[in-house]
Amino acid sequence: MSSPIFTLSALCRVIRYGVCAILLTTLAAHLWIWLNLEDVKLGVFTFLIHIGDLDTKALSELAPSERLATILISVPALIFLSFALIRLIKLMRYFERKEYFIMPSILLLRGFCGAMFIYVLYSMFEPIIRYFVFDLLKLQSNQLLVLHLTDSFDELLLCGLFYVIARIMEEGRRLAEENSEFI
């Protein structure tokens, strides 16, 4: 049997740093698009920055009231995602210290699952919410209603799976406490 390349603590640290980078990149991309900046050009490469179904070009073509409504509608998804990723960062810190079945790590995993589930669900329906808000506010928008559902269902299933794992960890912790009382 070969030894692993990374220890579990090192792997959790790498994941924690990666999640930090994803969180910061996501926040920067949202600010970049909200400030209506152009696509990033590095030499011959152009990086098209998208948030869901919107890119910098689509957002810049909206009227100021439509742009503000779009930004306000996208804020909850960003909050849920940030909350989930912060929970995951804290969870990886516990795992680095080999604190797997303690209640704080179980609660962090459950918080991550719940926030990610709400984020994915909200992201699935954000274009519909935007469409109805624009209709309610009588904003004239030529936006198409675009729904990306294929990956979202997979993500929802993964969130459910992680929640089940959190419940199994909680049950394992309870059984361990119960067994320690008998000894």
Backbone as CSV, one residue per row, in Angstrom:
resi,resn,N_x,N_y,N_z,CA_x,CA_y,CA_z,C_x,C_y,C_z
1,MET,0.846,-1.181,0.000,0.000,0.000,0.000,0.887,1.238,0.000
2,SER,0.636,2.140,-0.938,1.457,3.342,-1.046,0.960,4.407,-0.067
3,SER,1.886,5.245,0.345,1.510,6.318,1.270,0.909,7.478,0.465
4,PRO,-0.046,8.200,1.053,-0.680,9.295,0.331,0.294,10.453,0.110
5,ILE,0.057,11.195,-0.953,0.908,12.343,-1.268,0.745,13.424,-0.200
6,PHE,-0.482,13.674,0.188,-0.782,14.662,1.218,-1.335,13.958,2.456
7,THR,-0.982,14.453,3.619,-1.671,13.995,4.821,-3.052,14.636,4.820
8,LEU,-3.944,14.141,5.640,-5.287,14.701,5.692,-5.256,16.167,6.115
9,SER,-4.393,16.487,7.059,-4.268,17.886,7.503,-3.786,18.782,6.364
10,ALA,-2.795,18.305,5.620,-2.272,19.100,4.505,-3.332,19.256,3.412
11,LEU,-4.078,18.206,3.141,-5.135,18.263,2.140,-6.218,19.265,2.552
12,CYS,-6.590,19.242,3.818,-7.587,20.201,4.316,-7.071,21.632,4.210
13,ARG,-5.776,21.834,4.449,-5.180,23.159,4.331,-5.212,23.625,2.872
14,VAL,-4.882,22.729,1.945,-4.927,23.077,0.513,-6.355,23.431,0.099
15,ILE,-7.316,22.643,0.560,-8.721,22.926,0.248,-9.134,24.267,0.844
16,ARG,-8.692,24.526,2.074,-9.042,25.797,2.729,-8.487,26.981,1.943
17,TYR,-7.239,26.892,1.511,-6.656,27.970,0.710,-7.373,28.113,-0.630
18,GLY,-7.735,26.981,-1.231,-8.468,27.023,-2.499,-9.835,27.666,-2.354
19,VAL,-10.540,27.336,-1.273,-11.861,27.926,-1.033,-11.727,29.420,-0.762
20,CYS,-10.673,29.819,-0.042,-10.420,31.256,0.173,-10.227,31.965,-1.165
21,ALA,-9.455,31.347,-2.049,-9.218,31.944,-3.374,-10.519,32.031,-4.176
22,ILE,-11.341,30.991,-4.100,-12.631,31.008,-4.808,-13.527,32.106,-4.261
23,LEU,-13.577,32.253,-2.946,-14.412,33.294,-2.333,-13.954,34.679,-2.757
24,LEU,-12.655,34.937,-2.674,-12.143,36.255,-3.057,-12.344,36.536,-4.545
25,THR,-12.141,35.514,-5.379,-12.342,35.675,-6.823,-13.800,35.948,-7.146
26,THR,-14.704,35.259,-6.466,-16.135,35.459,-6.692,-16.554,36.870,-6.300
27,LEU,-16.092,37.324,-5.141,-16.418,38.683,-4.704,-15.847,39.720,-5.675
28,ALA,-14.611,39.493,-6.122,-13.986,40.413,-7.080,-14.735,40.418,-8.412
29,ALA,-15.169,39.264,-8.882,-15.909,39.196,-10.151,-17.236,39.941,-10.049
30,HIS,-17.927,39.773,-8.924,-19.187,40.502,-8.748,-18.944,42.009,-8.747
31,LEU,-17.949,42.448,-7.998,-17.648,43.886,-7.971,-17.241,44.385,-9.350
32,TRP,-16.458,43.580,-10.059,-15.986,43.953,-11.400,-17.182,44.195,-12.329
33,ILE,-18.119,43.264,-12.311,-19.287,43.390,-13.192,-20.209,44.503,-12.716
34,TRP,-20.409,44.611,-11.389,-21.297,45.647,-10.869,-20.765,47.045,-11.161
35,LEU,-19.432,47.194,-11.150,-18.843,48.492,-11.463,-18.788,48.733,-12.963
36,ASN,-19.282,47.754,-13.734,-19.397,47.875,-15.174,-18.044,48.032,-15.867
37,LEU,-17.075,47.277,-15.405,-15.764,47.306,-16.028,-15.741,46.340,-17.210
38,GLU,-14.764,46.506,-18.039,-14.658,45.696,-19.259,-14.120,44.302,-18.957
39,ASP,-14.196,43.427,-19.962,-13.587,42.111,-19.849,-12.077,42.278,-19.681
40,VAL,-11.448,41.329,-19.032,-10.020,41.410,-18.749,-9.242,40.917,-19.963
41,LYS,-8.273,41.727,-20.421,-7.445,41.354,-21.560,-5.997,41.270,-21.120
42,LEU,-5.414,40.088,-21.306,-4.008,39.867,-21.009,-3.336,39.334,-22.269
43,GLY,-2.619,40.202,-22.965,-1.982,39.801,-24.213,-3.030,39.428,-25.249
44,VAL,-2.925,38.223,-25.768,-3.875,37.770,-26.780,-5.118,37.136,-26.158
45,PHE,-5.137,36.992,-24.835,-6.253,36.343,-24.152,-7.250,37.387,-23.622
46,THR,-8.523,37.064,-23.750,-9.584,37.880,-23.175,-10.399,37.002,-22.246
47,PHE,-10.498,37.421,-20.995,-11.267,36.680,-20.001,-12.651,37.310,-19.886
48,LEU,-13.664,36.542,-20.268,-15.034,37.011,-20.182,-15.575,36.667,-18.804
49,ILE,-15.920,37.687,-18.051,-16.386,37.468,-16.684,-17.901,37.408,-16.694
50,HIS,-18.438,36.298,-16.199,-19.881,36.079,-16.143,-20.307,35.819,-14.714
51,ILE,-21.486,36.293,-14.380,-22.135,35.929,-13.129,-23.472,35.339,-13.542
52,GLY,-23.589,34.027,-13.413,-24.820,33.370,-13.842,-25.034,33.579,-15.328
53,ASP,-26.139,34.216,-15.670,-26.454,34.439,-17.081,-26.088,35.848,-17.539
54,LEU,-25.403,36.625,-16.704,-25.033,37.991,-17.060,-23.526,38.128,-17.205
55,ASP,-23.119,38.905,-18.179,-21.712,39.252,-18.319,-21.605,40.771,-18.287
56,THR,-20.387,41.291,-18.410,-20.192,42.738,-18.335,-20.929,43.457,-19.454
57,LYS,-20.949,42.870,-20.638,-21.620,43.502,-21.775,-23.131,43.573,-21.554
58,ALA,-23.726,42.479,-21.111,-25.172,42.448,-20.882,-25.570,43.439,-19.803
59,LEU,-24.788,43.530,-18.734,-25.118,44.451,-17.654,-24.915,45.901,-18.077
60,SER,-23.897,46.174,-18.890,-23.638,47.551,-19.313,-24.704,48.060,-20.277
61,GLU,-25.409,47.147,-20.960,-26.451,47.558,-21.896,-27.774,47.865,-21.211
62,LEU,-27.880,47.566,-19.910,-29.122,47.838,-19.193,-29.201,49.305,-18.788
63,ALA,-30.422,49.794,-18.661,-30.635,51.138,-18.136,-30.205,51.154,-16.671
64,PRO,-29.860,52.312,-16.121,-29.401,52.361,-14.726,-30.379,51.731,-13.730
65,SER,-31.678,51.940,-13.911,-32.647,51.345,-12.977,-32.665,49.821,-13.118
66,GLU,-32.528,49.312,-14.340,-32.474,47.869,-14.562,-31.195,47.279,-13.986
67,ARG,-30.096,48.004,-14.149,-28.815,47.537,-13.616,-28.884,47.460,-12.090
68,LEU,-29.439,48.495,-11.458,-29.558,48.494,-10.000,-30.452,47.349,-9.522
69,ALA,-31.577,47.142,-10.207,-32.474,46.037,-9.837,-31.770,44.696,-10.002
70,THR,-31.009,44.528,-11.053,-30.277,43.286,-11.293,-29.241,43.041,-10.206
71,ILE,-28.529,44.090,-9.824,-27.522,43.963,-8.772,-28.185,43.586,-7.449
72,LEU,-29.272,44.269,-7.109,-29.960,43.990,-5.841,-30.531,42.572,-5.807
73,ILE,-30.998,42.091,-6.945,-31.543,40.729,-7.009,-30.433,39.686,-6.883
74,SER,-29.230,40.010,-7.329,-28.131,39.039,-7.260,-27.415,39.029,-5.916
75,VAL,-27.657,40.033,-5.075,-26.977,40.107,-3.777,-27.287,38.907,-2.866
76,PRO,-28.548,38.457,-2.732,-28.786,37.306,-1.846,-27.984,36.060,-2.231
77,ALA,-27.860,35.786,-3.515,-27.072,34.614,-3.939,-25.625,34.759,-3.491
78,LEU,-25.077,35.956,-3.619,-23.700,36.194,-3.196,-23.558,36.034,-1.680
79,ILE,-24.552,36.475,-0.933,-24.519,36.335,0.529,-24.567,34.860,0.924
80,PHE,-25.481,34.085,0.312,-25.569,32.658,0.630,-24.283,31.926,0.265
81,LEU,-23.724,32.243,-0.897,-22.482,31.594,-1.307,-21.342,31.956,-0.366
82,SER,-21.228,33.220,-0.014,-20.169,33.650,0.905,-20.316,32.967,2.256
83,PHE,-21.541,32.904,2.763,-21.801,32.248,4.042,-21.377,30.782,3.979
84,ALA,-21.730,30.102,2.882,-21.380,28.687,2.729,-19.865,28.504,2.669
85,LEU,-19.189,29.326,1.884,-17.743,29.165,1.729,-16.995,29.500,3.018
86,ILE,-17.473,30.484,3.764,-16.845,30.807,5.047,-17.007,29.636,6.013
87,ARG,-18.180,29.000,6.000,-18.396,27.809,6.840,-17.441,26.684,6.430
88,LEU,-17.240,26.510,5.136,-16.337,25.459,4.655,-14.891,25.758,5.056
89,ILE,-14.491,27.004,4.996,-13.133,27.393,5.414,-12.930,27.061,6.892
90,LYS,-13.910,27.412,7.714,-13.807,27.113,9.155,-13.809,25.605,9.404
91,LEU,-14.625,24.873,8.650,-14.682,23.419,8.791,-13.328,22.785,8.461
92,MET,-12.692,23.247,7.397,-11.382,22.701,7.025,-10.342,22.989,8.101
93,ARG,-10.482,24.109,8.791,-9.565,24.419,9.887,-9.731,23.393,11.023
94,TYR,-10.983,23.048,11.340,-11.221,22.001,12.345,-10.635,20.670,11.894
95,PHE,-10.848,20.337,10.631,-10.341,19.066,10.118,-8.812,19.030,10.107
96,GLU,-8.177,20.184,9.879,-6.714,20.243,9.945,-6.224,19.851,11.330
97,ARG,-6.994,20.212,12.356,-6.630,19.894,13.743,-7.154,18.520,14.169
98,LYS,-7.708,17.779,13.208,-8.239,16.421,13.426,-9.411,16.414,14.401
99,GLU,-10.214,17.445,14.332,-11.418,17.549,15.152,-12.622,17.291,14.243
100,TYR,-12.892,16.004,14.012,-13.897,15.616,13.029,-15.306,15.525,13.603
101,PHE,-15.457,14.853,14.713,-16.786,14.529,15.217,-17.205,15.404,16.393
102,ILE,-16.618,16.581,16.495,-17.058,17.494,17.546,-18.233,18.302,17.021
103,MET,-19.046,18.776,17.930,-20.280,19.451,17.531,-20.039,20.695,16.660
104,PRO,-19.030,21.538,16.950,-18.819,22.698,16.069,-18.541,22.317,14.612
105,SER,-17.755,21.258,14.388,-17.470,20.869,13.002,-18.717,20.300,12.335
106,ILE,-19.525,19.569,13.085,-20.773,19.031,12.532,-21.710,20.178,12.164
107,LEU,-21.808,21.177,13.044,-22.676,22.327,12.763,-22.169,23.147,11.579
108,LEU,-20.844,23.254,11.444,-20.289,23.960,10.284,-20.620,23.226,8.988
109,LEU,-20.529,21.899,9.008,-20.867,21.122,7.816,-22.343,21.284,7.470
110,ARG,-23.201,21.239,8.485,-24.634,21.437,8.245,-24.912,22.852,7.723
111,GLY,-24.237,23.849,8.293,-24.403,25.226,7.824,-23.944,25.392,6.388
112,PHE,-22.824,24.758,6.053,-22.332,24.794,4.675,-23.352,24.176,3.724
113,CYS,-23.875,23.004,4.100,-24.849,22.306,3.244,-26.104,23.148,3.038
114,GLY,-26.620,23.689,4.122,-27.843,24.490,4.025,-27.658,25.742,3.196
115,ALA,-26.559,26.462,3.441,-26.315,27.698,2.692,-26.059,27.405,1.215
116,MET,-25.329,26.324,0.939,-25.080,25.964,-0.460,-26.369,25.561,-1.158
117,PHE,-27.218,24.822,-0.452,-28.505,24.405,-1.009,-29.345,25.635,-1.365
118,ILE,-29.438,26.589,-0.447,-30.218,27.809,-0.703,-29.587,28.618,-1.830
119,TYR,-28.244,28.686,-1.868,-27.565,29.408,-2.944,-27.886,28.802,-4.314
120,VAL,-27.790,27.486,-4.419,-28.055,26.824,-5.703,-29.516,27.017,-6.097
121,LEU,-30.416,26.851,-5.148,-31.839,27.025,-5.419,-32.142,28.460,-5.857
122,TYR,-31.582,29.429,-5.143,-31.802,30.835,-5.500,-31.204,31.140,-6.874
123,SER,-30.013,30.611,-7.136,-29.366,30.846,-8.429,-30.185,30.268,-9.579
124,MET,-30.842,29.131,-9.325,-31.686,28.535,-10.366,-32.849,29.453,-10.716
125,PHE,-33.402,30.099,-9.707,-34.598,30.911,-9.918,-34.318,32.409,-10.036
126,GLU,-33.062,32.813,-9.927,-32.729,34.237,-10.026,-33.178,34.869,-11.348
127,PRO,-32.969,34.221,-12.499,-33.467,34.828,-13.740,-34.983,35.008,-13.748
128,ILE,-35.699,34.061,-13.154,-37.162,34.174,-13.093,-37.557,35.317,-12.162
129,ILE,-36.880,35.410,-11.018,-37.151,36.503,-10.081,-36.882,37.844,-10.758
130,ARG,-35.759,37.937,-11.460,-35.410,39.181,-12.158,-36.476,39.522,-13.202
131,TYR,-36.921,38.517,-13.933,-37.949,38.738,-14.961,-39.225,39.301,-14.329
132,PHE,-39.675,38.698,-13.212,-40.900,39.160,-12.570,-40.727,40.524,-11.909
133,VAL,-39.557,40.797,-11.338,-39.310,42.129,-10.752,-39.314,43.183,-11.847
134,PHE,-38.682,42.884,-12.970,-38.684,43.845,-14.085,-40.112,44.079,-14.572
135,ASP,-40.907,43.011,-14.638,-42.294,43.138,-15.069,-43.106,43.930,-14.051
136,LEU,-42.893,43.656,-12.769,-43.613,44.354,-11.701,-43.274,45.842,-11.670
137,LEU,-41.998,46.170,-11.863,-41.556,47.569,-11.839,-41.725,48.252,-13.193
138,LYS,-42.259,47.524,-14.152,-42.478,48.050,-15.508,-41.179,48.541,-16.149
139,LEU,-40.108,47.810,-15.895,-38.832,48.126,-16.522,-38.805,47.474,-17.897
140,GLN,-38.344,48.213,-18.864,-38.281,47.690,-20.218,-36.938,47.009,-20.416
141,SER,-36.960,45.717,-20.487,-35.723,44.978,-20.671,-35.881,44.017,-21.841
142,ASN,-34.834,43.916,-22.610,-34.824,42.992,-23.740,-34.112,41.694,-23.369
143,GLN,-33.981,41.450,-22.075,-33.290,40.250,-21.640,-34.115,39.014,-21.928
144,LEU,-33.417,37.971,-22.333,-34.052,36.680,-22.506,-34.052,35.966,-21.169
145,LEU,-35.058,35.165,-20.944,-35.122,34.365,-19.727,-34.303,33.094,-19.962
146,VAL,-33.135,33.018,-19.307,-32.216,31.908,-19.498,-32.146,31.122,-18.202
147,LEU,-32.434,29.833,-18.271,-32.353,28.973,-17.100,-31.298,27.907,-17.330
148,HIS,-30.386,27.764,-16.366,-29.346,26.736,-16.419,-29.667,25.715,-15.331
149,LEU,-30.369,24.675,-15.688,-30.840,23.742,-14.678,-30.063,22.437,-14.611
150,THR,-29.306,22.092,-15.623,-28.696,20.767,-15.659,-27.721,20.546,-14.512
151,ASP,-26.768,21.434,-14.308,-25.791,21.279,-13.233,-26.407,21.554,-11.869
152,SER,-27.437,22.375,-11.831,-28.030,22.766,-10.557,-28.634,21.585,-9.819
153,PHE,-29.261,20.670,-10.528,-29.846,19.507,-9.869,-28.764,18.620,-9.262
154,ASP,-27.638,18.489,-9.958,-26.517,17.731,-9.415,-25.993,18.385,-8.143
155,GLU,-25.899,19.708,-8.160,-25.418,20.440,-6.989,-26.381,20.292,-5.819
156,LEU,-27.676,20.313,-6.097,-28.662,20.123,-5.032,-28.542,18.732,-4.417
157,LEU,-28.329,17.731,-5.259,-28.142,16.364,-4.746,-26.885,16.253,-3.888
158,LEU,-25.810,16.915,-4.314,-24.586,16.898,-3.520,-24.787,17.577,-2.167
159,CYS,-25.529,18.676,-2.153,-25.829,19.346,-0.884,-26.607,18.411,0.033
160,GLY,-27.572,17.698,-0.530,-28.331,16.735,0.259,-27.448,15.624,0.784
161,LEU,-26.513,15.157,-0.046,-25.590,14.099,0.379,-24.703,14.576,1.528
162,PHE,-24.180,15.785,1.426,-23.345,16.321,2.506,-24.160,16.506,3.788
163,TYR,-25.416,16.868,3.650,-26.268,17.001,4.834,-26.466,15.636,5.501
164,VAL,-26.651,14.603,4.692,-26.774,13.243,5.243,-25.483,12.846,5.962
165,ILE,-24.342,13.176,5.382,-23.059,12.880,6.019,-22.952,13.612,7.359
166,ALA,-23.409,14.857,7.400,-23.397,15.605,8.663,-24.280,14.931,9.708
167,ARG,-25.422,14.440,9.288,-26.313,13.738,10.223,-25.676,12.430,10.707
168,ILE,-24.972,11.729,9.817,-24.276,10.496,10.202,-23.173,10.822,11.217
169,MET,-22.447,11.908,10.987,-21.414,12.323,11.936,-22.037,12.639,13.290
170,GLU,-23.167,13.324,13.268,-23.849,13.670,14.514,-24.307,12.403,15.253
171,GLU,-24.843,11.440,14.509,-25.287,10.186,15.109,-24.094,9.393,15.647
172,GLY,-22.985,9.388,14.917,-21.773,8.722,15.383,-21.256,9.347,16.668
173,ARG,-21.314,10.652,16.746,-20.894,11.353,17.960,-21.800,10.972,19.128
174,ARG,-23.100,10.926,18.883,-24.057,10.580,19.936,-23.820,9.153,20.433
175,LEU,-23.596,8.219,19.500,-23.340,6.828,19.879,-22.038,6.692,20.663
176,ALA,-21.013,7.447,20.269,-19.743,7.396,20.987,-19.912,7.901,22.415
177,GLU,-20.681,8.974,22.593,-20.945,9.493,23.940,-21.745,8.485,24.762
178,GLU,-22.722,7.862,24.119,-23.543,6.870,24.791,-22.724,5.651,25.220
179,ASN,-21.829,5.205,24.342,-20.969,4.066,24.650,-19.968,4.405,25.764
180,SER,-19.483,5.622,25.789,-18.502,6.001,26.824,-19.148,6.030,28.203
181,GLU,-20.462,6.239,28.271,-21.160,6.248,29.553,-21.291,4.834,30.123
182,PHE,-21.293,3.817,29.286,-21.431,2.442,29.749,-20.123,1.879,30.290
183,ILE,-19.023,2.453,29.878,-17.710,1.893,30.277,-17.289,2.389,31.634
